[in-house]
């Protein structure tokens, strides 16, 4: 802690420190109002086989600030190397990865009122002038978590919040009756914000499924059963791209942009980062993408099967990696946009899931599987109608989703605003 800025210790900026608090409020170091990491009682004893509440880091839900998934372990197995706490104590994770959102909770519903936790928790026990919920909500503030992150000590990857930070953390302290009143208001408003967040996320999930439903109606509906079917490989030219690390003749290769699996998303390309690959002119001629080509991933995670889009000439010259398939039609072939939509629909995914090669957590397709894809082929006029309808629906659903994203961002900002008001005495 030596050399740390004063505000890193107390957790508030100089402007915040100067803010006038309501009458009867004061600022105190947390260590004066609470016990930080109190000692385990020397007389603590229970039957060896008795079940005891155990809280690993994974048991704490940082969004809700609760112990959501406690474990039950034999008391005998928890005798050494664990952090003791009791009902009403506040747990605060001190290890680096927990700082972004903060793992923290008030301990409730413990067997016999005691529990043991991972050593990566600080324990804060309230005194006579402060209630646990007041501590919990103060710790939950983004400004407190940011101050804790600034105070981290130790080597990179193994940093922790030191106990001195907790002891010197300044907390606004109103009378206990006022703490209880504000906590009730906070609980009600935070619960309402959580319900609004859940509702907005459900609406966003529904909006994201609308385009999927549009494709399902097109390719799984009664009309599709009457369409002719052709194997994709019979009416297209399918090639895979170039592998990295292959041997190249000296002086005959040049660097050229290439598409990887990371660039290919479901229905669009992410070209925020495009890498360069050395290739010979013969390889470039073979693998250069042309407008109207369909590019598809061979898999990886199961959700990546058949994931792809149509190349629209986004780069003047570009090739593709060997984990990407390129599908090219003759000038009078089916519409690329129609075929790409069909491959990405539930109809296409069912085919790929049933024919993919699977290993642990990985699913892939090869050129043979892709070549045998049973392509539904209505007239070109019908292909164009379906493609236009899908594009129109996608644009409409994207606008709905963007609006919901804005609402969700506003809702997600509410808890921090409520907490700021609460600890300024404005609630």
TIDRENPA-487178 format. One record per residue (C-alpha): x, y, z. Coordinates in steps of 0.05 Angstrom, whole numbers, padded with zeros to 5 digits, always signed. Each point is the difference from the previous one (the first is absolute). Last residue first. Example, Ala and Ser with C-alpha at 12.3 -4.5 7.8 and 13.67 -1.06 7.14 Angstrom:
% residues 2
+00273-00021+00143
-00027-00069+00013
***
This chain:
% residues 427
-00654+00181-00032
+00045+00061-00002
+00044-00016+00060
+00063-00002-00043
+00006-00074+00012
-00070-00014-00026
+00005+00045-00061
+00064-00035-00023
-00032-00068+00012
-00061+00017-00042
+00044+00025-00058
+00041-00064+00002
-00063-00043+00001
-00032+00039-00058
+00056-00007-00053
-00023-00070-00019
-00070+00028-00014
+00028+00053-00048
+00042-00052-00036
-00061-00046-00005
-00042+00055-00030
+00053+00015-00052
+00006-00074-00016
-00075-00003-00008
+00002+00055-00052
+00057-00035-00037
-00040-00066+00001
-00061+00033-00030
+00043+00031-00055
+00034-00067-00013
-00069-00033-00004
-00021+00048-00055
+00065-00009-00039
-00005-00076+00007
-00073+00001-00023
+00017+00039-00063
+00060-00045-00015
-00042-00063+00011
-00056+00026-00045
+00049+00018-00054
+00034-00069+00004
-00067-00036-00002
-00023+00041-00060
+00066-00011-00036
-00002-00075+00010
-00072+00000-00025
+00021+00035-00064
+00060-00046-00007
-00049-00059+00002
+00002-00046+00061
+00064-00038+00016
+00008-00034+00067
+00073-00020+00008
+00013-00069+00030
+00072+00010+00026
+00041-00056-00032
+00058+00046-00019
+00003+00026+00072
+00008-00070+00028
+00054-00016-00052
+00037+00065+00014
+00006-00016+00073
-00043+00018+00060
+00022+00014+00071
-00026-00006+00072
+00042+00014+00062
-00019-00003+00074
+00034-00068+00008
+00003-00030-00070
-00055+00000-00053
+00001-00009-00075
-00060+00035-00029
-00056-00036-00039
-00060+00009+00047
+00020+00069+00023
+00013+00022-00071
-00068-00021-00025
-00037+00029+00059
+00038+00065-00009
-00024+00007-00072
-00074-00008+00016
+00008+00045+00062
+00024+00054-00047
+00073+00018-00015
+00006-00045-00061
-00067+00028-00026
+00022+00072+00010
+00066-00014-00036
-00038-00033-00058
-00048+00059-00008
+00056+00051+00003
+00040-00039-00051
-00058+00001-00049
-00004-00066-00038
+00043-00011-00061
-00001+00040-00065
+00068+00033+00011
+00031-00066+00023
+00001-00011+00075
+00057+00006+00050
+00005-00030+00070
+00062+00017+00040
+00016-00042+00062
+00038+00030+00058
+00046-00040+00046
+00053+00002-00055
+00006+00075+00005
-00030+00048-00052
+00024+00047-00054
-00008+00076-00009
+00009+00053-00053
-00041+00064-00006
-00030-00009+00070
-00074+00002+00017
-00017-00032-00067
-00068-00024+00023
+00018-00069+00026
-00064-00035+00021
-00007-00027+00071
+00020-00055+00047
-00013-00048+00057
-00011-00070-00025
+00022-00029+00067
+00023+00057+00045
-00051-00016+00054
+00033-00068+00012
+00066+00034+00020
+00052-00015-00053
-00036+00000-00067
+00021-00002-00073
-00016+00073-00007
-00037+00025-00062
+00015+00050-00054
-00052+00009-00056
+00028+00033-00062
-00044+00055-00030
+00057+00050-00012
+00064-00038-00010
+00049-00029+00050
+00070-00017-00022
+00016-00072+00016
+00025-00031-00065
+00032+00063-00029
+00033+00014+00066
+00028-00071+00004
+00030+00007-00070
+00027+00069+00018
+00036-00029+00060
-00024+00015+00070
+00025+00036+00062
-00057+00016+00048
-00025+00066+00028
-00050+00009+00056
-00065+00037+00001
-00024+00031+00066
-00064+00042+00001
-00024-00042-00059
-00059-00032+00035
-00041-00032-00055
-00075-00011-00001
-00056-00051+00000
+00025-00044+00058
+00071+00024+00010
+00063-00010-00041
+00061+00042+00020
+00021-00045+00059
-00002-00061-00047
+00055+00033-00041
-00002+00042-00063
+00066+00018-00036
+00035+00064-00019
+00060-00009-00047
+00074-00004+00010
+00044-00023-00058
+00030-00067-00020
+00049-00020-00055
+00066+00021+00032
+00014-00067+00032
-00051-00054-00014
-00051-00007+00057
-00006-00053+00054
-00066-00001+00037
-00003+00036+00067
-00072+00026-00007
-00047-00042-00042
-00033+00028-00062
-00073-00002-00017
-00054-00052-00010
-00035-00008-00067
-00071-00011-00023
-00023+00011-00072
-00075+00000-00006
-00058-00038-00032
+00015-00072+00017
+00036+00017+00065
-00064+00030+00030
-00038-00065-00010
-00066+00018-00034
-00071+00002+00027
-00062+00023-00038
-00052+00039+00041
-00065-00031+00022
+00020-00009+00074
+00020+00073+00002
-00073+00022-00008
-00021-00036+00064
+00048+00040+00044
+00069-00021+00024
+00041+00044-00047
-00041+00064-00002
-00033-00001+00068
+00066-00020+00032
+00035+00058-00034
-00050+00050+00029
+00005-00033+00068
+00075+00010+00000
-00012+00073-00017
-00046+00005+00060
+00048-00034+00048
+00041+00062+00014
-00064+00037+00018
-00019-00054+00050
+00069+00004+00033
-00007+00076+00004
-00069-00006+00031
+00027-00049+00052
+00058+00047+00014
-00048+00058+00009
-00043-00040+00049
+00061-00023+00040
+00026+00071+00004
-00067+00027+00022
-00004-00054+00055
+00070+00018+00022
-00016+00074+00001
-00062-00015+00043
+00042-00040+00048
+00051+00057+00003
-00058+00048+00016
-00030-00042+00055
+00068-00018+00031
+00023+00071-00003
-00062+00026+00034
+00007-00051+00056
+00074+00015+00006
-00015+00074+00005
-00047-00010+00059
+00048-00048+00036
+00059+00047-00008
-00043+00057+00027
-00018-00040+00062
+00074-00017+00009
+00021+00073+00000
+00037+00021-00064
+00071-00025-00016
+00034+00018-00065
+00056-00051-00011
+00074+00013-00003
+00042-00061-00019
+00058-00001+00049
-00012-00070+00028
-00020-00030-00067
+00062+00028-00034
+00044-00023+00057
-00027-00071-00011
+00036-00002-00068
-00041-00009-00063
+00035-00056-00039
+00045-00009-00059
+00022-00068-00025
-00004+00010-00076
+00053+00055+00002
+00039-00002+00065
-00027+00026+00066
-00042+00060+00021
-00068+00025-00022
-00017+00071+00023
-00023+00025-00068
-00048-00059-00005
-00029+00016+00068
-00012+00072-00022
-00036-00025-00062
-00043-00046+00042
-00018+00057+00047
-00017+00046-00059
-00042-00055-00033
-00042-00004+00064
-00011-00070+00028
+00044+00013+00060
-00048+00054+00023
-00060-00045-00011
+00031-00055+00042
+00022+00046+00056
-00070+00028+00007
-00029-00070-00004
+00044-00022+00058
-00026+00054+00048
+00044+00054+00031
+00006+00034+00067
+00004-00062+00046
+00054-00034-00042
-00004-00036-00066
+00045-00059-00018
+00039+00005-00065
+00032-00064-00026
+00051+00004-00056
-00006-00058-00049
+00054-00036-00039
+00010-00050+00057
-00061-00037-00027
-00057-00004+00049
-00022-00030+00066
-00068+00009+00032
-00035+00013+00066
-00072+00014+00022
-00017-00072+00020
-00004-00016-00075
+00003+00066-00036
-00062+00033-00029
+00032+00069-00012
+00069+00027-00014
-00003+00069-00032
+00031-00003-00069
+00058+00024-00043
+00033-00021-00065
+00018+00065-00035
-00017+00016-00072
+00070+00015-00027
+00037-00017+00064
-00012-00075+00002
+00057-00019-00047
+00052+00033+00047
-00014-00035+00066
-00032+00035+00061
-00070-00029+00000
-00044+00037+00050
-00042-00039+00050
-00045+00040+00047
-00015-00032+00067
-00073-00004+00022
+00002-00074+00017
+00071-00023+00015
+00068-00003-00033
+00063-00044+00002
+00049+00001-00059
+00029-00067-00018
+00069-00032+00007
-00014-00052+00054
-00061-00031+00032
-00043-00004-00062
+00001-00075-00013
-00021-00015+00072
-00061+00046-00007
-00026-00045-00056
-00019+00040-00061
-00063+00034-00027
+00009+00046-00059
-00027+00070-00011
-00029+00018-00069
-00034+00068+00001
+00038+00037+00054
-00028+00068-00018
+00024+00065-00032
-00050-00003-00057
+00050+00012-00056
+00059-00030+00037
-00035-00067+00012
+00044-00033+00053
+00009-00076-00001
+00057+00002-00050
+00046+00032+00052
-00008-00061+00045
-00051+00004+00058
-00005-00058+00049
-00060-00010+00046
+00013-00055+00051
-00025-00071+00004
+00016-00037+00065
+00045-00061-00008
+00056+00027+00044
-00049+00021+00055
+00007+00075+00012
+00052+00044+00034
+00017+00073+00001
+00034+00015+00066
+00058+00040-00029
-00049+00044-00039
+00026+00017-00069
+00031+00069+00000
-00035+00059-00031
+00017+00016-00073
-00017+00074+00006
-00041+00018+00061
-00046+00058-00014
-00014+00073+00016
+00072+00021+00011
+00028-00046-00055
-00048+00030-00050
+00034+00067+00008
-00052+00052+00020
-00039+00053-00037
-00056+00036+00037
-00075+00008-00003
-00040+00035+00055
-00017+00058-00048
+00003-00020-00073
+00068-00008-00033
+00037+00058-00034
+00043-00023-00058
+00074+00013+00015
+00016-00074+00003
-00034-00010-00068
+00042+00055-00031
+00063-00030+00031
-00018-00067-00032
-00025-00058+00042
+00027-00070+00014
+00036+00018+00064
+00066-00032-00017
+00002+00013-00075
-00021+00072+00016
+00063+00009+00041
+00044-00021-00059
+00040-00063+00012
+00074+00010+00017
+00004-00058+00048
-00061-00046-00006
***
